[in-house]
Amino acid sequence: MVQVGKKYFECGVIDEACILIEGEVIITDSDGNSETYVGGQAFILPAGFKGTWETVKPVKKYFAMHFNK
């Protein structure tokens, strides 16, 4: 389970698909655009993404990564 907190990250050459099982996150890109996701929602973080992942409520998720060369 991902605990409450905020961290900066970069996807680099990886696309990441996430399905939140429970919890709440706020994803903010380097331009300051934010999206909030809650349990039952899915999203993709594309290769090259730079920004923050803020866990508002503890998260359980499924995820898959695709490596772009």
N, CA, C, O and CB atoms as a CASP TS submission, in Angstrom:
PFRMAT TS
TARGET T0000
AUTHOR 0000-0000-0000
METHOD Language model
MODEL 1
PARENT N/A
ATOM      1  N   MET     1       0.845  -1.169   0.000  1.00  0.00           N
ATOM      2  CA  MET     1       0.000   0.000   0.000  1.00  0.00           C
ATOM      3  C   MET     1       0.896   1.238   0.000  1.00  0.00           C
ATOM      4  O   MET     1       1.850   1.322   0.773  1.00  0.00           O
ATOM      5  CB  MET     1      -0.965  -0.006   1.220  1.00  0.00           C
ATOM      6  N   VAL     2       0.582   2.198  -0.872  1.00  0.00           N
ATOM      7  CA  VAL     2       1.320   3.454  -0.936  1.00  0.00           C
ATOM      8  C   VAL     2       0.778   4.391   0.136  1.00  0.00           C
ATOM      9  O   VAL     2      -0.424   4.653   0.187  1.00  0.00           O
ATOM     10  CB  VAL     2       1.213   4.101  -2.353  1.00  0.00           C
ATOM     11  N   GLN     3       1.663   4.893   0.989  1.00  0.00           N
ATOM     12  CA  GLN     3       1.255   5.742   2.108  1.00  0.00           C
ATOM     13  C   GLN     3       1.126   7.207   1.686  1.00  0.00           C
ATOM     14  O   GLN     3       1.614   7.605   0.628  1.00  0.00           O
ATOM     15  CB  GLN     3       2.257   5.618   3.255  1.00  0.00           C
ATOM     16  N   VAL     4       0.468   7.992   2.522  1.00  0.00           N
ATOM     17  CA  VAL     4       0.248   9.413   2.273  1.00  0.00           C
ATOM     18  C   VAL     4       1.588  10.135   2.166  1.00  0.00           C
ATOM     19  O   VAL     4       2.504   9.873   2.946  1.00  0.00           O
ATOM     20  CB  VAL     4      -0.617  10.038   3.390  1.00  0.00           C
ATOM     21  N   GLY     5       1.699  11.048   1.196  1.00  0.00           N
ATOM     22  CA  GLY     5       2.915  11.819   0.996  1.00  0.00           C
ATOM     23  C   GLY     5       2.994  12.324  -0.428  1.00  0.00           C
ATOM     24  O   GLY     5       2.123  12.034  -1.248  1.00  0.00           O
ATOM     25  N   LYS     6       4.036  13.079  -0.720  1.00  0.00           N
ATOM     26  CA  LYS     6       4.209  13.686  -2.037  1.00  0.00           C
ATOM     27  C   LYS     6       5.649  13.501  -2.474  1.00  0.00           C
ATOM     28  O   LYS     6       6.575  13.693  -1.686  1.00  0.00           O
ATOM     29  CB  LYS     6       3.825  15.192  -2.022  1.00  0.00           C
ATOM     30  N   LYS     7       5.839  13.121  -3.758  1.00  0.00           N
ATOM     31  CA  LYS     7       7.203  12.986  -4.251  1.00  0.00           C
ATOM     32  C   LYS     7       7.268  13.355  -5.723  1.00  0.00           C
ATOM     33  O   LYS     7       6.303  13.182  -6.467  1.00  0.00           O
ATOM     34  CB  LYS     7       7.720  11.559  -4.035  1.00  0.00           C
ATOM     35  N   TYR     8       8.420  13.867  -6.128  1.00  0.00           N
ATOM     36  CA  TYR     8       8.691  14.210  -7.520  1.00  0.00           C
ATOM     37  C   TYR     8       9.194  12.964  -8.231  1.00  0.00           C
ATOM     38  O   TYR     8       9.923  12.165  -7.645  1.00  0.00           O
ATOM     39  CB  TYR     8       9.726  15.374  -7.629  1.00  0.00           C
ATOM     40  N   PHE     9       8.810  12.793  -9.490  1.00  0.00           N
ATOM     41  CA  PHE     9       9.328  11.664 -10.257  1.00  0.00           C
ATOM     42  C   PHE     9       9.344  11.985 -11.738  1.00  0.00           C
ATOM     43  O   PHE     9       8.679  12.913 -12.198  1.00  0.00           O
ATOM     44  CB  PHE     9       8.495  10.411  -9.999  1.00  0.00           C
ATOM     45  N   GLU    10      10.112  11.203 -12.476  1.00  0.00           N
ATOM     46  CA  GLU    10      10.190  11.293 -13.930  1.00  0.00           C
ATOM     47  C   GLU    10      10.008   9.898 -14.494  1.00  0.00           C
ATOM     48  O   GLU    10      10.598   8.941 -13.993  1.00  0.00           O
ATOM     49  CB  GLU    10      11.545  11.919 -14.398  1.00  0.00           C
ATOM     50  N   CYS    11       9.191   9.776 -15.539  1.00  0.00           N
ATOM     51  CA  CYS    11       8.945   8.465 -16.150  1.00  0.00           C
ATOM     52  C   CYS    11      10.074   8.032 -17.075  1.00  0.00           C
ATOM     53  O   CYS    11      10.224   6.837 -17.327  1.00  0.00           O
ATOM     54  CB  CYS    11       7.644   8.490 -16.922  1.00  0.00           C
ATOM     55  N   GLY    12      10.869   8.961 -17.586  1.00  0.00           N
ATOM     56  CA  GLY    12      11.964   8.579 -18.475  1.00  0.00           C
ATOM     57  C   GLY    12      11.437   7.903 -19.727  1.00  0.00           C
ATOM     58  O   GLY    12      10.639   8.489 -20.458  1.00  0.00           O
ATOM     59  N   VAL    13      11.878   6.664 -19.986  1.00  0.00           N
ATOM     60  CA  VAL    13      11.465   5.932 -21.189  1.00  0.00           C
ATOM     61  C   VAL    13      10.351   4.926 -20.895  1.00  0.00           C
ATOM     62  O   VAL    13      10.135   3.996 -21.672  1.00  0.00           O
ATOM     63  CB  VAL    13      12.663   5.208 -21.799  1.00  0.00           C
ATOM     64  N   ILE    14       9.653   5.106 -19.790  1.00  0.00           N
ATOM     65  CA  ILE    14       8.626   4.149 -19.369  1.00  0.00           C
ATOM     66  C   ILE    14       7.243   4.782 -19.415  1.00  0.00           C
ATOM     67  O   ILE    14       7.029   5.854 -18.848  1.00  0.00           O
ATOM     68  CB  ILE    14       8.920   3.630 -17.954  1.00  0.00           C
ATOM     69  N   ASP    15       6.290   4.113 -20.098  1.00  0.00           N
ATOM     70  CA  ASP    15       4.871   4.448 -19.966  1.00  0.00           C
ATOM     71  C   ASP    15       4.367   3.630 -18.787  1.00  0.00           C
ATOM     72  O   ASP    15       4.683   2.445 -18.680  1.00  0.00           O
ATOM     73  CB  ASP    15       4.045   4.145 -21.304  1.00  0.00           C
ATOM     74  N   GLU    16       3.584   4.246 -17.896  1.00  0.00           N
ATOM     75  CA  GLU    16       3.021   3.503 -16.764  1.00  0.00           C
ATOM     76  C   GLU    16       1.506   3.639 -16.772  1.00  0.00           C
ATOM     77  O   GLU    16       0.973   4.748 -16.732  1.00  0.00           O
ATOM     78  CB  GLU    16       3.606   4.009 -15.418  1.00  0.00           C
ATOM     79  N   ALA    17       0.820   2.508 -16.822  1.00  0.00           N
ATOM     80  CA  ALA    17      -0.642   2.477 -16.719  1.00  0.00           C
ATOM     81  C   ALA    17      -0.996   2.082 -15.290  1.00  0.00           C
ATOM     82  O   ALA    17      -0.469   1.100 -14.767  1.00  0.00           O
ATOM     83  CB  ALA    17      -1.279   1.476 -17.763  1.00  0.00           C
ATOM     84  N   CYS    18      -1.887   2.843 -14.658  1.00  0.00           N
ATOM     85  CA  CYS    18      -2.279   2.591 -13.266  1.00  0.00           C
ATOM     86  C   CYS    18      -3.787   2.420 -13.158  1.00  0.00           C
ATOM     87  O   CYS    18      -4.553   3.149 -13.788  1.00  0.00           O
ATOM     88  CB  CYS    18      -1.810   3.738 -12.353  1.00  0.00           C
ATOM     89  N   ILE    19      -4.201   1.459 -12.360  1.00  0.00           N
ATOM     90  CA  ILE    19      -5.600   1.302 -11.974  1.00  0.00           C
ATOM     91  C   ILE    19      -5.624   1.384 -10.457  1.00  0.00           C
ATOM     92  O   ILE    19      -5.057   0.530  -9.775  1.00  0.00           O
ATOM     93  CB  ILE    19      -6.224  -0.064 -12.507  1.00  0.00           C
ATOM     94  N   LEU    20      -6.281   2.413  -9.926  1.00  0.00           N
ATOM     95  CA  LEU    20      -6.376   2.552  -8.473  1.00  0.00           C
ATOM     96  C   LEU    20      -7.479   1.644  -7.955  1.00  0.00           C
ATOM     97  O   LEU    20      -8.616   1.709  -8.422  1.00  0.00           O
ATOM     98  CB  LEU    20      -6.645   4.027  -8.067  1.00  0.00           C
ATOM     99  N   ILE    21      -7.149   0.813  -7.004  1.00  0.00           N
ATOM    100  CA  ILE    21      -8.120  -0.072  -6.368  1.00  0.00           C
ATOM    101  C   ILE    21      -8.814   0.684  -5.241  1.00  0.00           C
ATOM    102  O   ILE    21     -10.026   0.571  -5.053  1.00  0.00           O
ATOM    103  CB  ILE    21      -7.435  -1.364  -5.831  1.00  0.00           C
ATOM    104  N   GLU    22      -8.032   1.452  -4.498  1.00  0.00           N
ATOM    105  CA  GLU    22      -8.586   2.302  -3.439  1.00  0.00           C
ATOM    106  C   GLU    22      -7.622   3.442  -3.188  1.00  0.00           C
ATOM    107  O   GLU    22      -6.453   3.375  -3.568  1.00  0.00           O
ATOM    108  CB  GLU    22      -8.845   1.493  -2.128  1.00  0.00           C
ATOM    109  N   GLY    23      -8.119   4.494  -2.540  1.00  0.00           N
ATOM    110  CA  GLY    23      -7.290   5.633  -2.196  1.00  0.00           C
ATOM    111  C   GLY    23      -7.533   6.824  -3.103  1.00  0.00           C
ATOM    112  O   GLY    23      -8.490   6.856  -3.876  1.00  0.00           O
ATOM    113  N   GLU    24      -6.642   7.806  -2.991  1.00  0.00           N
ATOM    114  CA  GLU    24      -6.751   9.040  -3.771  1.00  0.00           C
ATOM    115  C   GLU    24      -5.367   9.614  -4.006  1.00  0.00           C
ATOM    116  O   GLU    24      -4.548   9.680  -3.088  1.00  0.00           O
ATOM    117  CB  GLU    24      -7.652  10.074  -3.055  1.00  0.00           C
ATOM    118  N   VAL    25      -5.103  10.035  -5.255  1.00  0.00           N
ATOM    119  CA  VAL    25      -3.838  10.666  -5.612  1.00  0.00           C
ATOM    120  C   VAL    25      -4.097  11.927  -6.425  1.00  0.00           C
ATOM    121  O   VAL    25      -5.126  12.063  -7.088  1.00  0.00           O
ATOM    122  CB  VAL    25      -2.943   9.689  -6.400  1.00  0.00           C
ATOM    123  N   ILE    26      -3.146  12.835  -6.358  1.00  0.00           N
ATOM    124  CA  ILE    26      -3.150  14.016  -7.217  1.00  0.00           C
ATOM    125  C   ILE    26      -1.851  13.973  -8.011  1.00  0.00           C
ATOM    126  O   ILE    26      -0.762  13.969  -7.436  1.00  0.00           O
ATOM    127  CB  ILE    26      -3.287  15.363  -6.381  1.00  0.00           C
ATOM    128  N   ILE    27      -1.972  13.942  -9.333  1.00  0.00           N
ATOM    129  CA  ILE    27      -0.817  13.933 -10.224  1.00  0.00           C
ATOM    130  C   ILE    27      -0.693  15.337 -10.812  1.00  0.00           C
ATOM    131  O   ILE    27      -1.647  15.857 -11.391  1.00  0.00           O
ATOM    132  CB  ILE    27      -0.959  12.838 -11.358  1.00  0.00           C
ATOM    133  N   THR    28       0.484  15.948 -10.662  1.00  0.00           N
ATOM    134  CA  THR    28       0.715  17.300 -11.175  1.00  0.00           C
ATOM    135  C   THR    28       1.921  17.273 -12.097  1.00  0.00           C
ATOM    136  O   THR    28       3.000  16.832 -11.703  1.00  0.00           O
ATOM    137  CB  THR    28       0.929  18.317 -10.014  1.00  0.00           C
ATOM    138  N   ASP    29       1.737  17.753 -13.345  1.00  0.00           N
ATOM    139  CA  ASP    29       2.858  17.755 -14.284  1.00  0.00           C
ATOM    140  C   ASP    29       3.745  18.979 -14.061  1.00  0.00           C
ATOM    141  O   ASP    29       3.434  19.842 -13.239  1.00  0.00           O
ATOM    142  CB  ASP    29       2.344  17.726 -15.736  1.00  0.00           C
ATOM    143  N   SER    30       4.849  19.044 -14.798  1.00  0.00           N
ATOM    144  CA  SER    30       5.832  20.111 -14.597  1.00  0.00           C
ATOM    145  C   SER    30       5.302  21.489 -14.989  1.00  0.00           C
ATOM    146  O   SER    30       5.908  22.501 -14.636  1.00  0.00           O
ATOM    147  CB  SER    30       7.082  19.809 -15.390  1.00  0.00           C
ATOM    148  N   ASP    31       4.175  21.547 -15.716  1.00  0.00           N
ATOM    149  CA  ASP    31       3.541  22.822 -16.064  1.00  0.00           C
ATOM    150  C   ASP    31       2.530  23.260 -15.012  1.00  0.00           C
ATOM    151  O   ASP    31       1.950  24.340 -15.123  1.00  0.00           O
ATOM    152  CB  ASP    31       2.858  22.716 -17.419  1.00  0.00           C
ATOM    153  N   GLY    32       2.310  22.425 -13.985  1.00  0.00           N
ATOM    154  CA  GLY    32       1.374  22.765 -12.920  1.00  0.00           C
ATOM    155  C   GLY    32      -0.042  22.261 -13.127  1.00  0.00           C
ATOM    156  O   GLY    32      -0.926  22.564 -12.325  1.00  0.00           O
ATOM    157  N   ASN    33      -0.279  21.488 -14.203  1.00  0.00           N
ATOM    158  CA  ASN    33      -1.605  20.913 -14.451  1.00  0.00           C
ATOM    159  C   ASN    33      -1.812  19.710 -13.542  1.00  0.00           C
ATOM    160  O   ASN    33      -0.964  18.820 -13.482  1.00  0.00           O
ATOM    161  CB  ASN    33      -1.768  20.504 -15.945  1.00  0.00           C
ATOM    162  N   SER    34      -2.947  19.682 -12.829  1.00  0.00           N
ATOM    163  CA  SER    34      -3.214  18.607 -11.866  1.00  0.00           C
ATOM    164  C   SER    34      -4.463  17.826 -12.231  1.00  0.00           C
ATOM    165  O   SER    34      -5.419  18.371 -12.784  1.00  0.00           O
ATOM    166  CB  SER    34      -3.357  19.177 -10.460  1.00  0.00           C
ATOM    167  N   GLU    35      -4.436  16.541 -11.913  1.00  0.00           N
ATOM    168  CA  GLU    35      -5.602  15.662 -12.028  1.00  0.00           C
ATOM    169  C   GLU    35      -5.682  14.859 -10.740  1.00  0.00           C
ATOM    170  O   GLU    35      -4.662  14.427 -10.202  1.00  0.00           O
ATOM    171  CB  GLU    35      -5.508  14.717 -13.295  1.00  0.00           C
ATOM    172  N   THR    36      -6.899  14.662 -10.251  1.00  0.00           N
ATOM    173  CA  THR    36      -7.130  13.855  -9.058  1.00  0.00           C
ATOM    174  C   THR    36      -7.774  12.543  -9.475  1.00  0.00           C
ATOM    175  O   THR    36      -8.704  12.532 -10.281  1.00  0.00           O
ATOM    176  CB  THR    36      -8.023  14.610  -8.030  1.00  0.00           C
ATOM    177  N   TYR    37      -7.280  11.435  -8.928  1.00  0.00           N
ATOM    178  CA  TYR    37      -7.809  10.104  -9.223  1.00  0.00           C
ATOM    179  C   TYR    37      -8.143   9.402  -7.914  1.00  0.00           C
ATOM    180  O   TYR    37      -7.436   9.548  -6.916  1.00  0.00           O
ATOM    181  CB  TYR    37      -6.793   9.267 -10.056  1.00  0.00           C
ATOM    182  N   VAL    38      -9.233   8.637  -7.934  1.00  0.00           N
ATOM    183  CA  VAL    38      -9.677   7.892  -6.751  1.00  0.00           C
ATOM    184  C   VAL    38      -9.873   6.429  -7.128  1.00  0.00           C
ATOM    185  O   VAL    38      -9.847   6.071  -8.305  1.00  0.00           O
ATOM    186  CB  VAL    38     -10.996   8.491  -6.170  1.00  0.00           C
ATOM    187  N   GLY    39     -10.069   5.581  -6.108  1.00  0.00           N
ATOM    188  CA  GLY    39     -10.293   4.159  -6.344  1.00  0.00           C
ATOM    189  C   GLY    39     -11.345   3.925  -7.418  1.00  0.00           C
ATOM    190  O   GLY    39     -12.396   4.566  -7.421  1.00  0.00           O
ATOM    191  N   GLY    40     -11.054   2.994  -8.336  1.00  0.00           N
ATOM    192  CA  GLY    40     -11.956   2.689  -9.438  1.00  0.00           C
ATOM    193  C   GLY    40     -11.595   3.405 -10.730  1.00  0.00           C
ATOM    194  O   GLY    40     -12.164   3.100 -11.779  1.00  0.00           O
ATOM    195  N   GLN    41     -10.659   4.353 -10.677  1.00  0.00           N
ATOM    196  CA  GLN    41     -10.249   5.078 -11.873  1.00  0.00           C
ATOM    197  C   GLN    41      -8.895   4.573 -12.364  1.00  0.00           C
ATOM    198  O   GLN    41      -8.114   3.991 -11.611  1.00  0.00           O
ATOM    199  CB  GLN    41     -10.189   6.590 -11.594  1.00  0.00           C
ATOM    200  N   ALA    42      -8.641   4.816 -13.654  1.00  0.00           N
ATOM    201  CA  ALA    42      -7.386   4.412 -14.279  1.00  0.00           C
ATOM    202  C   ALA    42      -6.786   5.607 -15.014  1.00  0.00           C
ATOM    203  O   ALA    42      -7.500   6.528 -15.411  1.00  0.00           O
ATOM    204  CB  ALA    42      -7.606   3.217 -15.252  1.00  0.00           C
ATOM    205  N   PHE    43      -5.467   5.580 -15.190  1.00  0.00           N
ATOM    206  CA  PHE    43      -4.786   6.645 -15.922  1.00  0.00           C
ATOM    207  C   PHE    43      -3.452   6.131 -16.437  1.00  0.00           C
ATOM    208  O   PHE    43      -2.956   5.094 -15.996  1.00  0.00           O
ATOM    209  CB  PHE    43      -4.582   7.892 -15.028  1.00  0.00           C
ATOM    210  N   ILE    44      -2.878   6.877 -17.380  1.00  0.00           N
ATOM    211  CA  ILE    44      -1.574   6.537 -17.951  1.00  0.00           C
ATOM    212  C   ILE    44      -0.631   7.713 -17.746  1.00  0.00           C
ATOM    213  O   ILE    44      -0.983   8.861 -18.013  1.00  0.00           O
ATOM    214  CB  ILE    44      -1.695   6.178 -19.467  1.00  0.00           C
ATOM    215  N   LEU    45       0.563   7.415 -17.271  1.00  0.00           N
ATOM    216  CA  LEU    45       1.638   8.400 -17.188  1.00  0.00           C
ATOM    217  C   LEU    45       2.588   8.082 -18.344  1.00  0.00           C
ATOM    218  O   LEU    45       3.263   7.052 -18.322  1.00  0.00           O
ATOM    219  CB  LEU    45       2.383   8.361 -15.771  1.00  0.00           C
ATOM    220  N   PRO    46       2.646   8.956 -19.354  1.00  0.00           N
ATOM    221  CA  PRO    46       3.433   8.650 -20.550  1.00  0.00           C
ATOM    222  C   PRO    46       4.935   8.807 -20.337  1.00  0.00           C
ATOM    223  O   PRO    46       5.382   9.531 -19.448  1.00  0.00           O
ATOM    224  CB  PRO    46       2.997   9.535 -21.686  1.00  0.00           C
ATOM    225  N   ALA    47       5.696   8.117 -21.167  1.00  0.00           N
ATOM    226  CA  ALA    47       7.151   8.283 -21.157  1.00  0.00           C
ATOM    227  C   ALA    47       7.454   9.771 -21.287  1.00  0.00           C
ATOM    228  O   ALA    47       6.807  10.480 -22.059  1.00  0.00           O
ATOM    229  CB  ALA    47       7.835   7.461 -22.313  1.00  0.00           C
ATOM    230  N   GLY    48       8.436  10.234 -20.532  1.00  0.00           N
ATOM    231  CA  GLY    48       8.812  11.640 -20.557  1.00  0.00           C
ATOM    232  C   GLY    48       8.084  12.494 -19.532  1.00  0.00           C
ATOM    233  O   GLY    48       8.420  13.664 -19.348  1.00  0.00           O
ATOM    234  N   PHE    49       7.076  11.915 -18.854  1.00  0.00           N
ATOM    235  CA  PHE    49       6.333  12.677 -17.845  1.00  0.00           C
ATOM    236  C   PHE    49       7.263  13.094 -16.713  1.00  0.00           C
ATOM    237  O   PHE    49       8.094  12.310 -16.255  1.00  0.00           O
ATOM    238  CB  PHE    49       5.151  11.849 -17.290  1.00  0.00           C
ATOM    239  N   LYS    50       7.111  14.344 -16.266  1.00  0.00           N
ATOM    240  CA  LYS    50       7.839  14.860 -15.099  1.00  0.00           C
ATOM    241  C   LYS    50       6.829  15.576 -14.226  1.00  0.00           C
ATOM    242  O   LYS    50       6.051  16.394 -14.716  1.00  0.00           O
ATOM    243  CB  LYS    50       9.022  15.823 -15.516  1.00  0.00           C
ATOM    244  N   GLY    51       6.834  15.278 -12.942  1.00  0.00           N
ATOM    245  CA  GLY    51       5.898  15.942 -12.048  1.00  0.00           C
ATOM    246  C   GLY    51       5.871  15.306 -10.678  1.00  0.00           C
ATOM    247  O   GLY    51       6.817  14.633 -10.267  1.00  0.00           O
ATOM    248  N   THR    52       4.755  15.533  -9.963  1.00  0.00           N
ATOM    249  CA  THR    52       4.632  15.005  -8.610  1.00  0.00           C
ATOM    250  C   THR    52       3.460  14.041  -8.501  1.00  0.00           C
ATOM    251  O   THR    52       2.451  14.168  -9.194  1.00  0.00           O
ATOM    252  CB  THR    52       4.470  16.142  -7.608  1.00  0.00           C
ATOM    253  N   TRP    53       3.625  13.094  -7.624  1.00  0.00           N
ATOM    254  CA  TRP    53       2.587  12.137  -7.236  1.00  0.00           C
ATOM    255  C   TRP    53       2.318  12.416  -5.765  1.00  0.00           C
ATOM    256  O   TRP    53       3.187  12.207  -4.918  1.00  0.00           O
ATOM    257  CB  TRP    53       3.027  10.614  -7.491  1.00  0.00           C
ATOM    258  N   GLU    54       1.106  12.891  -5.462  1.00  0.00           N
ATOM    259  CA  GLU    54       0.725  13.153  -4.079  1.00  0.00           C
ATOM    260  C   GLU    54      -0.340  12.151  -3.668  1.00  0.00           C
ATOM    261  O   GLU    54      -1.433  12.128  -4.235  1.00  0.00           O
ATOM    262  CB  GLU    54       0.214  14.611  -3.901  1.00  0.00           C
ATOM    263  N   THR    55      -0.023  11.331  -2.690  1.00  0.00           N
ATOM    264  CA  THR    55      -0.982  10.367  -2.164  1.00  0.00           C
ATOM    265  C   THR    55      -1.757  11.051  -1.046  1.00  0.00           C
ATOM    266  O   THR    55      -1.207  11.361   0.012  1.00  0.00           O
ATOM    267  CB  THR    55      -0.270   9.061  -1.652  1.00  0.00           C
ATOM    268  N   VAL    56      -3.060  11.285  -1.300  1.00  0.00           N
ATOM    269  CA  VAL    56      -3.924  11.976  -0.348  1.00  0.00           C
ATOM    270  C   VAL    56      -4.498  10.982   0.656  1.00  0.00           C
ATOM    271  O   VAL    56      -4.560  11.252   1.855  1.00  0.00           O
ATOM    272  CB  VAL    56      -5.059  12.718  -1.082  1.00  0.00           C
ATOM    273  N   LYS    57      -4.921   9.817   0.137  1.00  0.00           N
ATOM    274  CA  LYS    57      -5.403   8.709   0.965  1.00  0.00           C
ATOM    275  C   LYS    57      -4.613   7.478   0.549  1.00  0.00           C
ATOM    276  O   LYS    57      -4.354   7.310  -0.643  1.00  0.00           O
ATOM    277  CB  LYS    57      -6.966   8.481   0.805  1.00  0.00           C
ATOM    278  N   PRO    58      -4.215   6.602   1.483  1.00  0.00           N
ATOM    279  CA  PRO    58      -3.405   5.433   1.135  1.00  0.00           C
ATOM    280  C   PRO    58      -3.968   4.682  -0.075  1.00  0.00           C
ATOM    281  O   PRO    58      -5.178   4.489  -0.196  1.00  0.00           O
ATOM    282  CB  PRO    58      -3.312   4.490   2.331  1.00  0.00           C
ATOM    283  N   VAL    59      -3.067   4.266  -0.963  1.00  0.00           N
ATOM    284  CA  VAL    59      -3.433   3.708  -2.269  1.00  0.00           C
ATOM    285  C   VAL    59      -3.052   2.241  -2.387  1.00  0.00           C
ATOM    286  O   VAL    59      -1.973   1.821  -1.967  1.00  0.00           O
ATOM    287  CB  VAL    59      -2.769   4.499  -3.383  1.00  0.00           C
ATOM    288  N   LYS    60      -3.964   1.476  -2.968  1.00  0.00           N
ATOM    289  CA  LYS    60      -3.661   0.156  -3.515  1.00  0.00           C
ATOM    290  C   LYS    60      -3.879   0.303  -5.008  1.00  0.00           C
ATOM    291  O   LYS    60      -4.872   0.892  -5.436  1.00  0.00           O
ATOM    292  CB  LYS    60      -4.565  -1.007  -2.876  1.00  0.00           C
ATOM    293  N   LYS    61      -2.949  -0.232  -5.814  1.00  0.00           N
ATOM    294  CA  LYS    61      -3.068  -0.073  -7.260  1.00  0.00           C
ATOM    295  C   LYS    61      -2.505  -1.281  -7.987  1.00  0.00           C
ATOM    296  O   LYS    61      -1.667  -2.020  -7.468  1.00  0.00           O
ATOM    297  CB  LYS    61      -2.355   1.196  -7.720  1.00  0.00           C
ATOM    298  N   TYR    62      -2.995  -1.455  -9.206  1.00  0.00           N
ATOM    299  CA  TYR    62      -2.377  -2.344 -10.173  1.00  0.00           C
ATOM    300  C   TYR    62      -1.670  -1.429 -11.150  1.00  0.00           C
ATOM    301  O   TYR    62      -2.159  -0.340 -11.451  1.00  0.00           O
ATOM    302  CB  TYR    62      -3.430  -3.297 -10.891  1.00  0.00           C
ATOM    303  N   PHE    63      -0.518  -1.863 -11.650  1.00  0.00           N
ATOM    304  CA  PHE    63       0.153  -1.047 -12.648  1.00  0.00           C
ATOM    305  C   PHE    63       0.926  -1.933 -13.613  1.00  0.00           C
ATOM    306  O   PHE    63       1.314  -3.056 -13.292  1.00  0.00           O
ATOM    307  CB  PHE    63       1.090  -0.033 -11.980  1.00  0.00           C
ATOM    308  N   ALA    64       1.134  -1.391 -14.796  1.00  0.00           N
ATOM    309  CA  ALA    64       1.928  -2.066 -15.817  1.00  0.00           C
ATOM    310  C   ALA    64       2.850  -1.025 -16.431  1.00  0.00           C
ATOM    311  O   ALA    64       2.486   0.142 -16.573  1.00  0.00           O
ATOM    312  CB  ALA    64       1.020  -2.746 -16.909  1.00  0.00           C
ATOM    313  N   MET    65       4.054  -1.466 -16.794  1.00  0.00           N
ATOM    314  CA  MET    65       5.026  -0.558 -17.399  1.00  0.00           C
ATOM    315  C   MET    65       5.389  -1.052 -18.787  1.00  0.00           C
ATOM    316  O   MET    65       5.510  -2.252 -19.033  1.00  0.00           O
ATOM    317  CB  MET    65       6.291  -0.433 -16.520  1.00  0.00           C
ATOM    318  N   HIS    66       5.560  -0.097 -19.685  1.00  0.00           N
ATOM    319  CA  HIS    66       6.011  -0.397 -21.041  1.00  0.00           C
ATOM    320  C   HIS    66       7.280   0.409 -21.275  1.00  0.00           C
ATOM    321  O   HIS    66       7.274   1.636 -21.167  1.00  0.00           O
ATOM    322  CB  HIS    66       4.903  -0.062 -22.120  1.00  0.00           C
ATOM    323  N   PHE    67       8.371  -0.285 -21.595  1.00  0.00           N
ATOM    324  CA  PHE    67       9.645   0.382 -21.810  1.00  0.00           C
ATOM    325  C   PHE    67       9.768   0.802 -23.265  1.00  0.00           C
ATOM    326  O   PHE    67       9.693  -0.036 -24.163  1.00  0.00           O
ATOM    327  CB  PHE    67      10.814  -0.530 -21.409  1.00  0.00           C
ATOM    328  N   ASN    68       9.958   2.102 -23.504  1.00  0.00           N
ATOM    329  CA  ASN    68      10.172   2.645 -24.847  1.00  0.00           C
ATOM    330  C   ASN    68      11.664   2.839 -25.040  1.00  0.00           C
ATOM    331  O   ASN    68      12.324   3.474 -24.217  1.00  0.00           O
ATOM    332  CB  ASN    68       9.397   3.991 -25.058  1.00  0.00           C
ATOM    333  N   LYS    69      12.192   2.298 -26.118  1.00  0.00           N
ATOM    334  CA  LYS    69      13.630   2.449 -26.378  1.00  0.00           C
ATOM    335  C   LYS    69      13.875   3.599 -27.304  1.00  0.00           C
ATOM    336  O   LYS    69      15.023   3.886 -27.643  1.00  0.00           O
ATOM    337  CB  LYS    69      14.221   1.175 -26.968  1.00  0.00           C
TER
END
